[in-house]
């Protein structure tokens, strides 16, 4: 077992570029899962962690929000889930001497990988104004310092309270209660940067911003269309569900700019054919779409569906469903009749025959699921693109029946549960009314800031305090230079964290780090051992029990930190039993049952085997909570992203050795990258046309209307089968290229999937 963190930081000096892979998982997936766990955690702790992961009596994976099957396997985890557990449950801890040895300037020079590998945080630390070093402090002193700052502000709206998706339902509910009792709705969260477009689009069209399918629906589908996502890296357990669907006869279409290994072939390591056989071919049709062309493709398919109905009335549309449950068909038909096919082909980079094939597959299928992730949401027209998914599904009644529906795949373990619990700057009046009735105070009603507007407020000097419950905000946020400069303008920044990251090095004048228990760890409170609960991508809520001994007795749980902070800040301002919350999480769940719709009898239902499923009108009863009570077919104006000559359109993406901003290693083996991350993937023909060669070092400049020069320096060009005119680079490093004001219409989500760039040769 490794017991020491790395001393030297990594560089890209030894980067290797090999061939991309044609399949995902298999024996290499097992080895890359087990080896780090056993070497870094030790055999006993490692096996206990892995065998408890995603089990009904174990802890929920802290990485993606892929749902659990009803029947669990002994090894119910994927490679990246195992890496996430290893990263969190490492026994390596940061010694007290670390803080004197490393200034903030020193930490800012380190990579995310180096920071994360230093070990677990085990003591509160405080950076006074004017100092370049954190110093250990006691828990009471940490809470006193924060309370003094918050209570000294001119207005509660001068503070923002960010949330990462890893927070449990109990922590999230307590957190939003504290923040609203304090007096603000400034509750930005990581959903602002990922699936906010989904929430806006689905909320306006079907009345709920969540998936309308269950886990079992995948095996009942005739056709599954996967758009803008890479399950082989970002949520690998999805591949098992896709394999089960293929076994049951489903066809799968993959729509993505890059030919990802997980969309091509899956070798399930828990099946013989996945070990010594060919595995399962996933995509029956692969549409290598140009970045930003998804909306055009969806409109073209819907038009073909309508044209087929016009040619053979009564044979294609689900007219009874449309008549009873939907509104807007005549307007949609008229709008799509004028669709410009030349614009569609230019925007998508596809041939008409490819679109015809997809449309025919859709028409031939009785039960269709369309599933998507950030490849769609982080576009300027992301909201409208998802509305077009809903249009296509509604035309043939593919919502509210087995094996059919809309399936956004959340990228973070409990980001959906956090929103259910009230983590949103724009919670509806009904939720705030219920909060008032339960706790006897009138919560603020004015909308707060989201993540983008939070950066603007810090930049402009009106946001004085930034407190983060988990996450790595300055790295996750777009326009890194502006985001970091904005954070340094605050009077205080506070991070509740398990391990070091960039946001601990880029701080306000004062800064604190509050170390917390991980989800893997046993949580003992006054009433005994506690569990928490989380919600997955299909609205299933289930318990999560920590199974490992905490790495330090000095750690507090997230709930305990929130409860003690609330007591220090609020005193007796509101009649909330914060100490009771900390002592017994059942007390929080009793309040959740009275405030959050669908959570009645929470304590009883969460203790049922496998938990319970939240109500979902479109899925359960074909009821739609829209102003008209019907699902809305919408008309959306198509815009083709014009790229100037000599320029490319870039998307940000994850490597295989990372989860969000957490870097587990420096290999992206499915794409053939080893020992480095500073690369730009580009079509070989574009390399030639722009006068470059594979392996050249370039500076990457983004071009936006504000004329600010945003640049990545010294990146290696990698010839890769991207669509012509398109490029890709790793997040979060490439966030520096995404302008703060480049956001999706309606949702304010950063447009990380359509960055206009130019390449210049790097200086020697």
N, C-alpha and C positions, 0 to 999 in steps of 0.2 A: 504493500500500500504506500502510495506517495504521501509524504507528510510535510512537504515543503512547497511553497508557491514558487513560481518562476522568478528569478532575480532579474534577468535581462528581458527587455521587451522584444517583440518580434518585428521583423522588417520583411519587405518583399524582395530582398536580395536573392533569395533562393527559390523564387516562384517557378513552378513547373506547369506547363500546359500540355495536356495529352488529349486523347479523343474522348468525346462525350459518350455516355453509356446508352444502350438501347433498352435497358430494363431496370427496374427498381427492386430493392429489398433483396431476398434470397439470403444465402449464407453470409455475404459481406454485411448485410444489414444486421444480422445476429451478432457478428463479431464486433461491429462498430457500436452496438448497444451494450454488450456485456463487458468488453474489455475495460472501457473507462470506468464503469460502475464498480467493477471488482478491484481495479488497481487504485482508484482514487478514494473509494469508500471502505475498502476491505471486504472480504468475502461475506462475513456475517451480516454487516450493516447493508452491504450492497444487495444481497439476495433478499433480505427482509424487505427492503425498499421496493425492489422490482416485483416481488410476488404480492405486495400489498397494493400495487398501483392499479387504479380503475376497478378494483374489486368492490363488491357490495359492502364489505365490512372494512374496507381500506380507505386510502385517500385518493382524491380525484387528481388526475394529471394536471400540473400547473402550466402546461403549454397550451395546446389548441383546445377548442371547445367541441371537438367531434363527439357525438353521442355514443353511449355504451350500448351494446346489444343486450337483450334480455338474458341470454345465457352467456356467461363469461368463460373465457379460456384461462388456464393457469398463467399464461404469459399474455396479459391483456394490455400490452404497451407496444409502442413503435420505437424505432431508433431514436428519433428526436425526443420522444417522451423520456426514454432512458437517459439521454443526455441532460434533459431538464432536471430530472431527479438527482443525477450525479452532481450537477452544478449547485443545486440548493443544499443537498444533504452531505456535502463534503465535511469531514471532521476538521479540516484546516481552518483555523481562526486567525484573525488579524491581531497581532500583539499590541499592547499599549505603546510600545516603543515606536511603532510604525508612524504615529502621528507627528512625533518630533523629527523623525528622519525624512519625512516627505512633506514638502510645502505644497500649496495649491498649484503653484506654477509648475512644480515637478509632476504632479498628478495630471495636469492638463496636457503634458507632453506624452503621456502614456496612451496606449491603445485600449479600446474597450475590452479586448481579450485579456490584456495584462491586468487591468483593473479587476475584472471579474474573477481572475484566477488567484487573487491574493488571499481569498478565504472569506469566511463568514464574519460579518460585523457582530460584535458581542458586547459593546459598551457604548452608551450615548457619548457623543462628542460635540463640542461647540467651538465655532470659529468666531471670536469677538471681532467687532469692527476694527479695521486697521491692522489685523493680524493676517499672516499668510499660512497659519497652521491651525488645524483642529487640536483641541485638547480634551481629554476625558472629563466628563462631569457626571454627577449623580442624576438619577431619574428625577427626583424632586426639583433639582436645580434646572434641569432641561425644561420641565413643564413651567416653572416659574418664569424663565426667560421668554418663552414663547407667549405665555399669557400676558406678560407685561407689554410686549410688542403689539399683540392683537388688541388689547384693551386701550392702548395709547393712540390708535388710529382715529382719524377724524370721522370715518365712516366704515362700517363693516364691508362695504363694497370696495374698499381699498385692499382687500385680501381675496385671494383665490385658493380653492382647495381642489387640487387635481386628484384623479383616481386612476390607477391601473386596473386592468381586467382581472388581476390575480386576487383581488380582495374578495372575501367570502360575502355571502348575502348578509350575514349577521354584522360583519364589519361595515359593509356598505350602508346598511340601514342606520346603524348607529352614527356613522360619519355624516350622512346627509342630515340626520336629525340635529346633530351638533352644529353643523354649518348653518342650518336654517334658524335654529335657536339663537345662534350668534347674530344673525340678521342679514344674510345674503344668499342669493341663488348662484353665486359664482362657483359652479361645480363642473368645470371642464373635465373631460375624461378621454381615454384613448380611443373611444368610439368616434369622437369627433374627427379622428384622422384616418379611420378605416371604413366602418359600415354606416356612417351617418347618412350617406346617400341612400342606402337601402331603407333606413327608417323613414326618411322623408318620402320616398317613392311609394313604398308599400302602405305607409300610413294614409297617404292621400288616395290610393286606388282600392285597397282592400280593407283598410281600417286597422291594420296591425303591422308593426314593422318587424315581424318575426317569421321564421320558417312556417310554412303551412303543411309540412310533411313530418312523419315520424321516421325513426330508424328503419322500421320494417317495410316502409313504403318503397325503399330502394329495390328490394327483392321482388316487388310486385309490379314494377314499372316495365312498360314495353320499350321505352326510349328514355335515356338520360342524356341531357345536353349539358356539358361542363364548359363553363365560360370563365376566362380570366382568372384561372387559378392553377396551382401546381401541387396537387395532392401528394405526390411522391416525396416532397420536401416539407410542405407546410402543414399537412394533416395526413400523415401516411396511413393511419388506420382506416381512412376512407377507402383505400385501395381494396381492403378486405370486403367492404360492403359492395364495391363495384364488381369484384370477382363473384360474389354471391348473386348479384343481379345478372351477370353474364351467364352463370350456371343455370339461372331460372329462365333464360331466353331473352333477356333485354339486349338492346342495341345501345351503343354509346357513341356520342359524337363529341369530340374535343375541339374547342374553339380557343386558340391561344397563339400569341406571336411566336413562342419558342416551342420546339418539339421536345417537351420534357419527358424524361425517361418514365416517370410514373403514369403518364398518359399513353404510353406505348405498350409496355408489357410489365406484368407484375408477377414476381416469383415469391409466392406466399411461403415464408419459412416454416409455417406450421402445417404445410401439406407436402406430401412426397413429391408431387410434380413441381413444387416450388423449390425443392432442394436439388433433385437430380433431373427434373424434366424441363420442358419449355416454359412452364408457367402459363399465365393467362394473358392473351392479347386484349388490351383494354379498349382502345378506340377503334370502332369500325369505320369511322370517317374522321380525318383530321383536317381542320380548316385553319391554315396558318394565316391568320388575319393580321392586317397592319394595325399598329397601335392606334386606338381611337376609332376603329371601324365597326365596333360591335353594334352600335345603334343603327347604322345603315344596314347591316346584315339582318337584324331583327325586323326592321321595317320591310325589307325585301321579302323575307319569309312570310310575314303576315300578309303582304300584298298577294303573294302567290296562293296563300290559303283562301283569301277572298276571291281571287280570280277563279280558283278551282270550284268554289261554291257557285259562282255566277255561271260557270259552264255546265254544272250539274246540280241545280238547286235541290236543297234538302239532303245532300249526301256528305257534306264536309263540315259545316258549322254545327255546333250543338245549340240549335235554335231555341229549344225549350229552356235550356240553362240561361242563354242570353236574354230571352224575354222575361224570365222570372227574376233573375238575379243581377242583371247588368244594365248599364246605361252608357250611351255614347257610340253605339255601333254605326249609325248613319254618318256621323261626323268622321269617324275613323275611316270608313269606307271611302268617303269623298276625299279625305286628306291623302290616303295612300294611292288613290287613283292617279294622282299627279306626281308620284315618286319618280325621280330622275334616275333611271337605271345606270346611266353613265357615271353619275356621282356615286352611286352605290359601289360600282366596280372600282372606281378610283379610291374611294375611302377604305374599302376592305382589302384591295389587292387580290381579290378572288376572281375566278372565272364564273360566268353565269351558270355553267353546268354544275359547278359545286354547290351553288346556292339552290339550284333546282333539286339537286339530290337531297339536301337537307330538308327542303320544304316537303318533298315527297315522303321522306322518313317520318316527318311530323304528322302528315295527313294519314299515313298508314297506321300510326300508333294510337291505341285507345287510351293509354295511360302514360303521361309524359311528366318527367321532373326536369326542371331547369335549375341548375345550381351554379353559383358564382361566388367570387370573392373580390379582392381589392383591384384586380385587373379591370373591373368595371366601375367600382365605386370611386376610384381616384382619377376619374376623367372629368373634364369640364362639364360634359353633358352626362355625368354619372347618374343623376336623378332621372333624367329623361330616358336613359338607356334601360334602367331597371323598370321604368314604366312600360317600355316596349316589351320587356319580358312578360309583364303582367298582361299586356294586350294579347300577346301570342298565346299564353296559357288560357285566357278567358275565351278566346274564339272557339275552342273545342272543349270547353268545360273542364279544363285540367286543373281545377282547384276544388278541393272538398270531396275527393273520391280516392279510394285506395290506389296507391302507386302513382299518384300525380300531385303536382304542386310546385310552389316556389321554395327554393332551398338556399338561402344565403348561408355560407359557411363562415362562422365567426372565427377570427384568428387568435383569440385569447380566451383562456379558460373560462372566466366568469364575467366577461364584459357584458353579456346579455343579462345576467342576473343583477349586475350592478345597476343597469338601467331600470330593471323591474323594481328594484329596491329604492329608486328615487334619485340615483346619481345622474342628473341631467339639469342643465341650466334652464330648461324650459318645461318643467313638469306641469301637467295640466291642472286646472283648478280643482278637479275632483280629488286628486291625490293630496293637494295642499289642504283642502277642506277636511279630508279624513285625518290628516296629521294634526290639524287644529282641534278636531273633536277628541282625538285620543290623548293629546298632551296639554291642551288648555292654553296654547299660545297661538297667535296669528302669524304664520310664517310669511316671509316677504313674498310679494306677488310679482314684482318686476323681474323680467328675465335677466339672468346673469350672463357672464361671458363664456364662450366656448374656448377651445384651445387657440385658435387663430386670433380671436379678439383679445384673449388673455395676453398673448405676446404683444399685440399692438398697445394694450394698456400699460404693460411694463415698459415698453419702448418709450411711450409718451409720458411716463412718470406718474400716472394715476393709479398704478397697482403697486402697493408698497410691500406686500407679503405674499409669498408663494409657498404653499404647503402641499407636498405630494405624498399621497398614500400609495406607495409602491411606484414602479415605473422608472423611466429614464427620460424625462420630458425633453430636455434640451437636445438630446440625440434623436429622439423620435420625431421631433417637430421639423417642419419644413424650414427652409431658409436659415440654415445653421448659424451663419454669421450674425444675422439680425436677432435670432432667438437667444443666442448666448449673450450678445451685447445687452439685450433687454433684461435678461435675468440679473446681470451685474448691476442694473440700475435699481433693483429692489433694496429695501432696507433689511429684509430677512428672507432667507429661503430655508425650508425645512423638508427633509426627506425621511420617510419611514421605509426602511429597506432591509433586505437580507444580506446584500453584497454591494461592493463598490461599483459605481458606474460614472459616466461622464458628468451627470447632474450633481455629483458630489464635489466636483472640481470647478464647476462654473456656478458661482453662488452670488447671493446678495451680500450686502455689507456685513451682516451677521449671518451665520449659517449653523444649522444643527443637523446631525444624522441620528435618527432613533432606530436602533436595531430591533428586529422583530423575529418571532418564531416563523419558520417556514411551514408550509402546508403538510410536509412530511412528518413534522415533529409532534410528539405528545403534548397536549395542552392541558395542564392541571390548573384548576382554579379552586376557590374556596369550597364549592359544592361538589368537587370531584373532577374527573376527566371529562373534557368537553369535546364536542364535535361541531363542525360548521356545515353549511350547505351551499351548493352551487347550482347554476342553471346552465344546461348545455344548448347547443344550436337548435335543438328541436323542442325546446320548452320543457324538458324533463328536469325536475329538481330532485337532487339526491344528496345524502349526507356524505361527509368526508371526514375520516378519522385519522389523525396523525398516528404513526406507528413507531417512530424512531425517538430515541432519547435526545432531547435538545442538546445542541453543542455547547451551551453555556446556561448556567442557572440564572444569569443576569438578564436573559431575554424576556421581553413581554410580548404577549400576543397582540395582534392588530386591535382586537376588541379592547384589551386592557389599555393600550396606548390611547385610543380614542376616548375611552371612558375617563381616564385620569386627566387627559388634556381638557376635556369638556368641564370637569370639576374645577380645574385650575382657572379656566377662562370665564366660565359662566357663573361660578359660585351658586347662588340660589335664584338665578334669573328665571329658570323654568323648573317645573316640578317633574323632573326626570330622575329616576333612581339609577344614576350612572354606576354607582358602586355595585348595585344589584346586577346590572348588565355584565360587569366584569366577573362577578362571582358565579353567575349561572346564565348561560346563553339561552336557555329556555325562556327566560324573561324577555329577551329581545324578540324571540320568535312569537311569543304571545302578542306583542305589539304589532309585529308584522302581520299576523293573522287579522288584526282589526283595521289595518291601514291599507294593505296592498291587495288589490282585487285578485281573486283566484287563489289566495293563500289562507283561506279559512281553515281552522283546525290544523294549523301548520305543525305544531309539535306532535300531534298524533299522526298526521299523514307522512311527515318526513321520516318517521320511524318504521313505516311500512317497508317491506323488502323492495329495494330499488327506488324508494321515494315515491314521487307523484308527478303528474304532468299538468302543467298550467292550462287553463281553458284557452281555446283558440277558435274564434268564430268562423273564419273561412274554412279551417280544417274540419271542425267538429260538426258544423250545422249549415254551412254555406250562408252564414250571416255576416254582414259587413258593416262595421262601425264607421260609416262615412256620413256626411250630411244628408244624403238621400237614402241611406240604408241599402244602397246597392253598390256593387263593384263598378269601378269607373274605367271604361275604355277611354284613353286619352289621345289627343293629337299633339305631336311634338315635332318642332321644326328641326330638320336635319342640318347639321353644319359639318362640312368637310374641313379637317385640319390641314391648312395650307402650309407647306414647308418650303422656305426659300431655297433657291439653288445653292448647292454646296453645304447645306445644313442637313441634320438628321433629327429625328424625334426619338427621345430617350425615355425609357421606363426604368424605375428602380425596382429591385427585387431582392429576395433573400438568397443566400448561399445555403448549401445543404448542412453546414455546420453552424447554424445560428437559429435563434428564435427571436423574432422582433429585433431589438437592439442588443440582445445577449449573444455574444460570440463564443461558441463552444470550442471551436477549432478553426483552422485556416484552410481547410480543404472543402471543395465543392465537387465531390468525385463524380456526380452524375453529369456535370458539365465539363469535367476534365481539368479542373483547376486545383492545384496543390500548393500549399505553403505561401499563400498570398491572397489578397482581396482587391488590390488596386488594378482592376482590369475593366475594359470596355468591350463588350461583345458587339460585333459588327459584321454585316454581310461581306463576304469576300469581294463581291463585285463593287460594293461601295468603297471598300479599301482601295481598290485599283482606281476607281473613278475620282477619288479624292487625293490620289497621289501618295498613298501610304502603303506599308507592307505589314503583314502579320508580325507582331512583336515590337513594332515601333512604339516609342514612348511619346505621349502627347499630353498637352494641357486641354482640358475639356471646359469650354465656356458655355454657359447658358445665355440665351437671348430672350429678353422680355421687354415689355413696353416702357419700363422704368429706367432702362439703360444702365442698370447696376451690373458691374462685371462680377459675376459669380463663377468661380473656377475651381476645378480639381486639377492638381498639378502632378505630372509624372506618372500618368496611368498607361498601362500596357494595352495595346490593341490586340484583340483576340478574334481571328476569323471564325465566325460561327454562323450557323444557318438561321439568321434572323430574316424577317421580311426585308426586301429592299427599302432603303430609306429609314430603317429603324435600328436602334441600338439599345443596350441595356447595361446597367452598372449596379453594384451592390448598395443596398440600404444598410445602415444609415449614412454611410460616407457620402453618398450621392445626394443626400438631402440638401447639401449646400447649394445645389443647382436649382432647387425648387423655390421659386419666388413666394414670399409670404402672401402676396395678393393674388397669386394664381390659384383659384379655388373653384370647386364645383358650384354651378349655379344652384342656389337654394339651400344646399347642405353645408356650405362653407368648408368642405373637405379639401385639403391640399391636393393639387393636381400633380401627383407623383408619376403618372403614367402618360404624360404628354409634355415633355420638356424639350424645347427646341435648342439644339446645341450646335456649336461649331468646334472643330478640332484644329489645334495648332501644334506644331512640333515642339516638344519640350526642350528647354535649354539643356545643353550637355551637362 
